[in-house]
Amino acid sequence: MESQTRRGFLADVGKGMLVASVGVPLAAELGIAPARAETEHEGDTNALTFGRLEPLVSLLQENSAEKMLPLVVNRLAQGTSLRELVSAAALANARTFGGEDYVGYHAFMALLPAYQMTAELPAARRALPVLKVIYRSTSQIQAKGGRSAEVLHPVPALPLDTRVTLREAMRRQDLDKAETLFAGLVAQSPHAAFNALQTLVQDEVDVHRVVLAYRAWDLLGLTGKEHAHTTLRQSVHYCVSAEKQRVAQGRPEPAIRSILPKVLDAHKLVGRSPGTRTADDAWVRAFCNTLLASTPAQAADAVGGALAEGFGLSAIGEALSLAATQQVLRDPGRTQAFPGKPIGSVHGDSYGVHASDSMNAWRNIAAVSSHENAVAGLIVAGYHLQAPTGRDWKNLPAYPFVEEKAQVTTTDPAALLCELDGAIRENNQAHAAALMEHYGALGHSESRVFPLLLNYAISEDGTLHAEKYYRTVSEEFRRTRKAHRWDHLVALARVTASEFGKRADGYEQACGLLRI
């Protein structure tokens, strides 16, 4: 994605001030305001269009998934890039669902991970992960009624408003007001709007709330910031919808709304920039264990304490990520079967996979948002890590188990990978985890492991999470210190063994069209 440097951020802020002084329409004419992605469709003042991408966006909305794949493969053969295809798919998805459809926003969140996978594949297979996710997205678009059921439409902008009033509108479940406020913030600058959006994201904890917000921002590296309003406003819809559901169900206000300000005050973190204190391997592991043994409130306070002690965002985020991975490794597995998720499975919407994707998103948000949001976001991440269950993860046994380790005696890397492939195909999570840990402990290169696991992340259904979790592990492995990084790959090996056996819809058709 595009990096947001301090110079770039200040430039955005400067543009926002100038927009405020001259007005949005004039600023647009002068070329100092971001171009609006949503222009009115000719003959339909209530529709959004997307310029040169519009024909491709419409193709993805107006055809069944089965008819769409040959059309898209033909476009690729004629010179359309995968970047353009993913951008159009993101806009088609956003325009249709607006962050309000479960399968829809899962497909949106998987688009960029699928595109990032393409860089790891040979040319002949490069389009596969993208086609897989677009098939899923288009299927759901058609199931919801295609263009006739679009959620996102043009909205007026209220300029020069604040993040506080945006949050108030969300808490009142006033979507129209929240939409116009957010449109005004985007007109000032996409980065200012993204920072304001964090006030909504931090107001409750669930994986979709945080991952949708980050993926929408990250996709701007492909679509361009002229489409920031389209992608980011989905989170406004999601948060308002979630608040409506909470109130309708009579649930109390989320505890994080009172815990976050208490932690900030208790550790005197308001207005304070993150520290730069480094942490050694032992501290990261010990802090990971503290988080695993904590209640949600204790975990939030522990993060606040680490920030007050001056530890850097990277070290704290690394411990949060490792704790989430330990949840993958310590998850007893499902006790009840669901479609595509048998008893004992841990793929899809399991506690550990959700926690891992969430911690990855919180870390990434901290890296591209304001200092204020970075500090607050990691505190919320600590609470979020434990919020679904509050269970004492630290005292649950972790994969790989001792008896499984004893069965792994091979040292040859090729033989180990062959045995790992077999364990995956047998859905043998315990043996797959043991093989992966042994492979890493011997010092073998990860360069031969990722391609094996990538193939299954593409071919298998994974119940909406395969692409996202693969990318989460890829990112976290590479930014985790050597002493701890193999935890992530052991977890991915377990999840891959769990998900094997249910091919992704559209995968076989895509393989046939690509002649592979």
SULBELPE-V14523 format. One record per backbone hydrogen bond with DSSP energy under -1.0 kcal/mol. CO is the residue of the C=O (numbers start at 1). NH is the residue of the N-H. E is the energy in kcal/mol with one decimal. If there is no record, write none. Layout:
# SULBELPE-V14523
CO:NH:E  CO:NH:E
This chain:
# SULBELPE-V14523
5:9:-2.6  6:10:-2.6  7:11:-2.2  8:12:-2.1  9:13:-2.4  10:14:-2.8  11:15:-2.4  12:16:-2.3  13:17:-2.2  14:18:-2.0  15:19:-3.0  16:20:-2.2  17:21:-1.5  18:22:-2.1  19:23:-2.7  23:27:-2.3  24:28:-2.3  25:29:-1.7  26:30:-2.1  27:32:-2.4  37:39:-1.0  39:49:-1.3  41:44:-2.8  44:47:-1.4  47:41:-1.2  49:39:-1.2  50:53:-1.8  51:54:-1.6  53:57:-2.7  54:58:-2.9  55:59:-2.0  56:60:-1.7  58:62:-2.3  64:68:-2.6  65:69:-1.9  67:71:-1.2  68:72:-2.7  69:73:-2.7  70:74:-2.1  71:75:-1.9  72:76:-2.4  73:77:-2.1  74:78:-1.5  75:80:-2.4  76:79:-1.3  81:85:-2.2  82:86:-2.7  83:87:-2.3  84:88:-2.5  85:89:-2.4  86:90:-2.4  87:91:-2.0  88:92:-2.6  89:93:-2.4  90:94:-2.6  91:95:-2.7  92:96:-1.8  93:97:-2.9  94:98:-1.7  95:151:-1.1  95:152:-1.7  97:100:-1.5  101:105:-3.2  102:106:-1.5  103:107:-2.1  104:108:-2.1  105:109:-2.3  106:110:-1.1  108:111:-1.1  110:114:-2.2  111:115:-2.2  112:116:-2.8  113:117:-1.7  117:120:-2.1  118:121:-1.4  122:125:-1.3  125:128:-1.6  127:131:-2.7  128:132:-2.4  129:133:-1.8  130:134:-2.6  131:135:-2.4  132:136:-1.6  133:137:-2.5  134:138:-3.2  135:139:-2.4  136:140:-1.7  137:141:-2.3  138:142:-2.5  139:143:-2.0  140:144:-1.7  141:146:-3.0  145:148:-1.2  146:149:-1.7  147:150:-1.2  162:166:-1.5  163:167:-2.2  164:168:-2.3  165:169:-2.1  166:170:-2.0  167:171:-2.7  168:172:-1.7  169:174:-2.7  170:173:-1.6  173:175:-1.2  174:178:-2.5  175:179:-2.9  176:180:-2.1  177:181:-2.4  178:182:-2.5  179:183:-2.5  180:158:-2.4  180:184:-1.7  181:185:-1.7  182:186:-2.5  183:187:-1.8  184:188:-1.1  185:189:-2.0  189:193:-2.1  190:194:-2.5  191:195:-2.3  192:196:-2.2  193:197:-2.4  196:199:-1.4  197:200:-1.2  197:201:-2.0  198:202:-2.9  200:203:-1.2  206:210:-1.5  207:211:-2.6  208:212:-2.1  210:214:-2.1  211:215:-3.0  212:216:-2.2  213:217:-1.5  214:218:-3.1  215:219:-2.2  217:220:-1.5  218:221:-1.6  219:222:-2.3  219:223:-2.4  220:224:-1.9  224:227:-1.9  225:228:-1.7  227:231:-2.0  228:232:-2.8  229:233:-1.9  232:235:-1.6  233:237:-1.9  234:238:-2.7  235:239:-2.7  236:240:-2.3  237:241:-2.6  238:242:-2.6  239:243:-2.1  240:244:-2.3  241:245:-2.2  242:246:-2.3  243:247:-2.4  244:248:-2.6  245:249:-2.0  246:251:-2.2  247:250:-1.3  254:257:-1.5  255:258:-1.5  255:259:-2.3  256:260:-2.4  258:262:-1.3  259:263:-2.6  260:264:-2.5  261:265:-2.3  262:266:-2.9  263:267:-1.9  264:269:-2.8  265:268:-1.3  269:272:-1.9  277:312:-2.1  280:284:-2.0  281:285:-2.2  282:286:-2.6  283:287:-2.9  284:288:-2.2  285:289:-2.1  286:290:-2.0  287:291:-2.3  288:292:-2.0  289:293:-1.5  291:294:-1.1  292:393:-1.1  295:299:-2.7  296:300:-2.2  297:301:-2.2  298:302:-2.5  299:303:-2.1  300:304:-2.2  301:305:-2.6  302:306:-2.2  303:307:-2.4  304:308:-2.3  305:309:-1.7  306:311:-2.0  307:310:-1.3  310:277:-3.0  312:316:-1.9  313:317:-2.8  314:318:-2.3  315:319:-1.9  316:320:-2.2  317:321:-2.5  318:322:-2.4  319:323:-2.2  320:324:-2.0  321:325:-2.1  322:326:-2.2  323:327:-1.3  324:328:-1.4  325:329:-2.0  326:330:-1.8  329:399:-2.2  334:344:-2.6  338:341:-2.9  341:338:-2.6  342:345:-2.0  345:334:-1.7  348:350:-1.1  350:354:-2.5  351:355:-2.6  352:356:-2.7  353:357:-2.5  354:358:-2.2  355:359:-2.9  356:360:-2.2  357:361:-1.9  358:362:-2.8  359:363:-2.4  360:364:-2.1  361:365:-2.7  362:366:-2.2  363:367:-1.3  365:369:-1.4  370:374:-2.5  371:375:-2.4  372:376:-2.3  373:377:-3.0  374:378:-1.8  375:379:-1.5  376:380:-2.4  377:381:-2.3  378:382:-2.0  379:383:-1.9  380:384:-3.2  381:385:-2.4  383:387:-1.6  386:390:-2.3  391:393:-1.7  392:395:-1.0  393:396:-1.8  401:405:-2.2  402:406:-1.9  405:408:-1.5  412:416:-2.3  413:417:-2.3  414:418:-2.1  415:419:-2.3  416:420:-2.4  417:421:-2.4  418:422:-1.8  419:423:-2.3  420:424:-2.3  421:425:-2.0  422:426:-1.2  423:428:-2.8  424:427:-1.7  427:429:-1.4  428:432:-2.3  429:433:-2.3  430:434:-2.0  431:435:-2.6  432:436:-2.2  433:437:-2.4  434:438:-2.3  435:439:-2.5  436:440:-2.2  437:441:-2.5  438:442:-1.6  439:444:-1.6  440:443:-1.6  446:449:-1.0  446:450:-2.1  449:453:-2.0  450:454:-2.8  451:455:-1.7  453:457:-1.9  454:458:-1.5  455:459:-2.4  456:460:-2.2  459:504:-2.6  462:465:-1.4  465:469:-2.8  466:470:-2.0  467:471:-2.1  468:472:-2.4  469:473:-2.5  470:474:-2.4  471:475:-2.6  472:476:-2.8  473:477:-2.8  474:478:-1.5  475:479:-1.2  481:484:-1.7  481:485:-1.6  484:487:-1.7  485:488:-1.2  486:490:-2.4  487:491:-2.2  488:492:-2.1  489:493:-2.4  490:494:-2.0  491:495:-2.5  492:496:-2.6  493:497:-2.1  494:498:-1.9  495:499:-2.2  496:500:-1.2  502:461:-3.3  504:507:-1.7  506:510:-2.4  507:511:-2.4  508:512:-2.3  509:513:-2.4  510:514:-2.0  511:516:-2.4
